[in-house]
């Protein structure tokens, strides 16, 4: 055991400031290439969908869902927006200085950017959580958002390099605890047609409600209720696209108490009503 003399008396906090955080669906109304060259750091993840992009003078490529892009300040990149299409993304824009900035520059290298594979949604769940904190702006959200940002930056520094411009983010959570998130999501997906409650998850897991409420957010980056809502809305978007169901039929298939309840939740999470989302999909697929 270390003696008290070995324990530092103070810790120097990382120099970082959150500028913007967002998680939601972005519809495109016109077809164009957009030029981005931010004066701050940008961490951006495509949660659903895909987008054609180009970095600097490089060739265009298709960035698929689940791939995280990390850009240093003044790194120029371009994104193609196609009218009628949408992308579900989560991102944060922040400034960094001191030792933290130096470590982040080592992470992106001389090219000033890198891609990060995020198969276990280590980054994704935390970016969504951060975006929701900023969107709802409940009392104390500033401190919670700052803490969530610092946790995310600390995790980024643990990512492993797999290619010159690609890193990979893996959870260091013990397998038993990591399996909890997978078990919860698997149970929800197999019961999407039912009006699920958090109590149903606790019963299935043989856990008390307080234990589940305390443990799950630490692993998933969101509450069990948020996971239920998120997976139901993801399923709703697939139904609207694949089966061309009406909003009312979609609500019934996913166990919502009413079309109104479903529409209100869909709009709150996706920033667009389900009927408008369905119309945009129809226009896109009928071209």
C-alpha positions as CSV (number, residue, x, y, z in Angstrom):
1,X,0.0,0.0,0.0
2,X,1.3,3.5,-0.9
3,X,2.2,5.8,1.9
4,X,0.5,9.1,2.3
5,X,3.6,10.8,0.9
6,X,3.1,9.0,-2.4
7,X,-0.4,10.4,-2.9
8,X,-0.5,13.8,-4.7
9,X,-2.3,16.5,-2.8
10,X,-3.9,18.1,-5.8
11,X,-4.8,17.2,-9.4
12,X,-4.6,19.5,-12.3
13,X,-8.0,19.5,-14.1
14,X,-7.9,19.1,-17.9
15,X,-8.4,22.3,-19.8
16,X,-11.6,21.7,-21.8
17,X,-14.8,23.5,-22.5
18,X,-17.9,22.1,-24.2
19,X,-19.2,24.4,-27.0
20,X,-22.0,22.3,-28.6
21,X,-23.5,18.8,-28.0
22,X,-26.2,17.3,-30.1
23,X,-27.9,13.9,-30.7
24,X,-30.8,13.5,-33.1
25,X,-31.9,13.3,-36.7
26,X,-30.8,15.8,-39.3
27,X,-33.0,16.1,-42.5
28,X,-31.5,17.5,-45.7
29,X,-33.6,19.9,-47.7
30,X,-31.2,20.6,-50.6
31,X,-28.4,18.7,-52.4
32,X,-25.0,20.2,-51.8
33,X,-21.5,19.8,-50.5
34,X,-20.9,21.6,-47.2
35,X,-17.4,22.8,-46.2
36,X,-16.4,22.5,-42.6
37,X,-13.3,23.9,-40.9
38,X,-14.0,24.4,-37.2
39,X,-11.8,26.4,-34.9
40,X,-12.5,23.8,-32.2
41,X,-12.2,20.0,-31.8
42,X,-15.1,18.0,-33.3
43,X,-16.2,14.4,-32.4
44,X,-18.9,13.2,-34.6
45,X,-20.7,9.8,-34.8
46,X,-23.2,8.6,-37.4
47,X,-25.7,6.5,-35.4
48,X,-27.9,5.5,-38.3
49,X,-27.7,6.0,-42.0
50,X,-24.6,7.0,-44.1
51,X,-23.1,10.0,-45.7
52,X,-20.6,10.7,-48.5
53,X,-17.6,12.8,-47.1
54,X,-14.2,14.1,-48.1
55,X,-11.4,15.2,-45.9
56,X,-9.0,17.9,-47.1
57,X,-8.1,17.1,-50.8
58,X,-8.7,13.4,-50.3
59,X,-11.1,11.3,-52.4
60,X,-14.8,11.1,-51.4
61,X,-15.8,8.0,-49.4
62,X,-19.0,6.7,-47.8
63,X,-19.0,6.9,-44.0
64,X,-21.3,4.3,-42.6
65,X,-23.1,4.2,-39.3
66,X,-21.1,3.4,-36.2
67,X,-17.9,5.1,-37.5
68,X,-16.7,8.0,-35.4
69,X,-14.8,11.0,-37.0
70,X,-12.5,13.0,-34.8
71,X,-11.2,16.3,-36.2
72,X,-8.6,18.7,-34.8
73,X,-9.1,22.4,-35.0
74,X,-8.8,23.9,-38.5
75,X,-9.1,20.4,-40.1
76,X,-11.0,21.0,-43.3
77,X,-13.6,18.3,-44.3
78,X,-16.6,18.2,-46.6
79,X,-20.0,16.5,-46.2
80,X,-22.5,15.8,-49.0
81,X,-26.2,16.4,-48.2
82,X,-28.8,14.9,-50.5
83,X,-32.2,16.4,-50.5
84,X,-34.9,14.2,-48.9
85,X,-32.3,12.1,-47.0
86,X,-31.7,12.1,-43.3
87,X,-28.8,11.1,-41.0
88,X,-29.0,10.3,-37.3
89,X,-25.9,11.7,-35.7
90,X,-24.4,12.5,-32.3
91,X,-21.6,15.0,-32.0
92,X,-19.8,17.4,-29.6
93,X,-17.7,20.5,-30.3
94,X,-15.2,21.5,-27.6
95,X,-12.0,23.4,-27.0
96,X,-8.9,21.9,-25.2
97,X,-5.6,23.2,-24.0
98,X,-2.5,22.2,-22.1
99,X,-1.6,18.6,-21.6
100,X,-5.0,17.4,-22.8
101,X,-4.6,19.2,-26.2
102,X,-1.2,17.7,-26.6
103,X,-2.5,14.2,-26.0
104,X,-5.4,14.7,-28.4
105,X,-3.0,15.9,-31.1
106,X,-0.9,12.7,-30.6
107,X,-4.2,10.8,-31.1
108,X,-5.1,12.4,-34.5
109,X,-1.5,12.6,-35.7
110,X,-0.1,14.9,-38.4
111,X,-3.1,14.5,-40.6
112,X,-5.2,16.2,-37.9
113,X,-8.0,13.7,-38.1
114,X,-8.7,10.1,-37.4
115,X,-11.6,7.6,-37.6
116,X,-12.6,5.5,-34.6
117,X,-14.3,2.2,-34.8
118,X,-17.0,2.0,-32.1
119,X,-18.5,-1.6,-32.3
120,X,-19.6,-1.6,-28.6
121,X,-21.0,1.9,-28.7
122,X,-18.7,3.0,-26.0
123,X,-18.5,6.5,-27.6
124,X,-22.0,6.4,-29.1
125,X,-23.9,5.9,-25.8
126,X,-22.0,8.7,-24.1
127,X,-22.4,11.1,-27.0
128,X,-26.1,10.5,-27.0
129,X,-26.3,10.9,-23.2
130,X,-24.3,14.2,-23.5
131,X,-26.6,15.5,-26.3
132,X,-29.7,14.7,-24.2
133,X,-28.2,16.5,-21.2
134,X,-27.7,19.6,-23.2
135,X,-31.1,19.4,-25.0
136,X,-33.2,19.0,-21.8
137,X,-31.2,21.5,-19.8
138,X,-32.4,20.4,-16.4
139,X,-31.0,22.0,-13.3
140,X,-27.3,21.3,-12.9
141,X,-26.9,20.1,-16.5
142,X,-23.8,22.3,-17.0
143,X,-21.8,20.3,-14.4
144,X,-23.2,17.0,-15.6
145,X,-22.4,17.8,-19.2
146,X,-18.9,18.9,-18.4
147,X,-18.3,15.7,-16.4
148,X,-19.7,13.5,-19.3
149,X,-17.4,15.3,-21.8
150,X,-14.3,14.7,-19.6
151,X,-15.2,11.1,-19.2
152,X,-15.6,10.7,-23.0
153,X,-12.2,12.4,-23.7
154,X,-10.5,10.2,-21.2
155,X,-12.0,7.1,-23.0
156,X,-10.8,8.4,-26.4
157,X,-7.2,8.4,-25.1
158,X,-7.5,4.6,-24.4
159,X,-8.5,3.8,-28.0
160,X,-6.1,1.5,-29.9
161,X,-4.5,2.3,-33.3
162,X,-5.3,-0.3,-35.9
163,X,-4.4,1.6,-39.1
164,X,-2.6,4.9,-39.8
165,X,-5.9,6.9,-39.7
166,X,-8.1,4.4,-37.8
167,X,-8.4,3.6,-34.2
168,X,-10.7,1.3,-32.3
169,X,-12.6,1.8,-29.1
170,X,-13.3,-1.2,-26.9
171,X,-15.0,-1.4,-23.5
172,X,-12.8,-2.2,-20.6
173,X,-15.8,-3.2,-18.6
174,X,-15.6,-6.8,-17.3
175,X,-17.5,-9.2,-19.5
176,X,-20.3,-10.0,-16.9
177,X,-21.2,-6.3,-16.6
178,X,-20.8,-5.6,-20.4
179,X,-23.2,-8.5,-21.0
180,X,-25.8,-6.7,-18.9
181,X,-26.3,-4.0,-21.7
182,X,-26.5,-6.7,-24.4
183,X,-29.0,-8.7,-22.4
184,X,-31.2,-5.6,-21.8
185,X,-31.2,-4.6,-25.4
186,X,-31.8,-8.2,-26.5
187,X,-34.8,-8.5,-24.2
188,X,-36.2,-5.2,-25.4
189,X,-35.8,-6.1,-29.1
190,X,-37.6,-9.4,-28.5
191,X,-40.5,-7.6,-26.8
192,X,-40.9,-4.5,-29.0
193,X,-44.6,-5.2,-29.5
194,X,-45.3,-5.0,-25.8
195,X,-45.7,-1.9,-23.5
196,X,-42.4,-2.6,-21.8
197,X,-41.6,-1.1,-18.4
198,X,-38.4,-0.8,-16.5
199,X,-40.0,-3.2,-13.9
200,X,-40.2,-5.8,-16.7
201,X,-36.4,-5.5,-17.3
202,X,-35.6,-5.8,-13.6
203,X,-37.8,-8.9,-13.3
204,X,-36.2,-10.5,-16.3
205,X,-32.7,-9.8,-15.0
206,X,-33.6,-10.8,-11.4
207,X,-32.4,-7.5,-10.2
208,X,-34.0,-5.0,-7.9
209,X,-35.2,-1.7,-9.4
210,X,-32.7,0.4,-7.4
211,X,-29.8,-1.8,-8.5
212,X,-30.7,-1.7,-12.1
213,X,-31.3,2.1,-12.0
214,X,-27.9,2.6,-10.4
215,X,-25.8,0.1,-12.4
216,X,-27.2,0.3,-16.0
217,X,-26.5,4.0,-16.7
218,X,-22.9,3.6,-15.7
219,X,-22.5,0.9,-18.4
220,X,-24.8,2.1,-21.1
221,X,-24.6,5.9,-20.8
222,X,-28.4,6.1,-20.5
223,X,-31.2,4.9,-18.3
224,X,-33.1,1.7,-18.9
225,X,-36.2,3.8,-19.8
226,X,-34.1,5.7,-22.4
227,X,-33.0,2.5,-24.0
228,X,-36.5,1.2,-24.2
229,X,-37.6,4.4,-25.9
230,X,-34.6,4.6,-28.2
231,X,-34.9,1.0,-29.5
232,X,-38.7,1.4,-30.0
233,X,-38.1,4.5,-32.1
234,X,-35.4,2.8,-34.1
235,X,-37.8,0.0,-34.8
236,X,-40.5,2.5,-35.8
237,X,-38.2,4.1,-38.4
238,X,-37.5,0.6,-39.9
239,X,-41.2,-0.1,-40.0
240,X,-42.0,3.2,-41.6
241,X,-39.4,2.5,-44.3
242,X,-39.8,-1.2,-45.0
243,X,-43.6,-1.7,-44.6
244,X,-45.0,1.7,-45.4
245,X,-47.2,1.4,-42.3
246,X,-49.4,4.3,-41.1
247,X,-48.3,6.1,-38.0
248,X,-51.3,4.5,-36.1
249,X,-50.4,1.0,-37.3
250,X,-46.7,1.6,-36.3
251,X,-47.8,2.7,-32.8
252,X,-49.9,-0.4,-32.3
253,X,-47.2,-2.8,-33.5
254,X,-44.7,-1.3,-31.0
255,X,-46.9,-1.4,-28.0
256,X,-47.6,2.3,-27.5
257,X,-50.8,3.2,-25.6
258,X,-51.9,5.6,-28.3
259,X,-50.9,7.2,-31.6
260,X,-50.6,10.5,-29.8
261,X,-48.1,9.1,-27.3
262,X,-46.0,7.5,-30.0
263,X,-46.0,10.7,-32.2
264,X,-45.0,12.9,-29.3
265,X,-42.1,10.6,-28.3
266,X,-41.0,10.3,-31.9
267,X,-40.9,14.0,-32.4
268,X,-39.1,14.6,-29.1
269,X,-36.3,12.1,-29.9
270,X,-36.0,12.6,-33.7
271,X,-36.9,16.4,-33.9
272,X,-39.4,15.5,-36.7
273,X,-43.0,14.1,-36.6
274,X,-43.3,10.4,-37.7
275,X,-45.7,11.3,-40.6
276,X,-43.1,13.9,-41.9
277,X,-40.3,11.3,-41.5
278,X,-42.3,8.8,-43.5
279,X,-43.0,11.3,-46.3
280,X,-39.3,12.1,-46.5
281,X,-38.5,8.4,-46.8
282,X,-41.2,8.0,-49.5
283,X,-39.8,10.8,-51.5
284,X,-36.3,9.4,-51.3
285,X,-37.2,5.8,-52.3
286,X,-39.6,6.9,-55.1
287,X,-37.0,8.9,-57.0
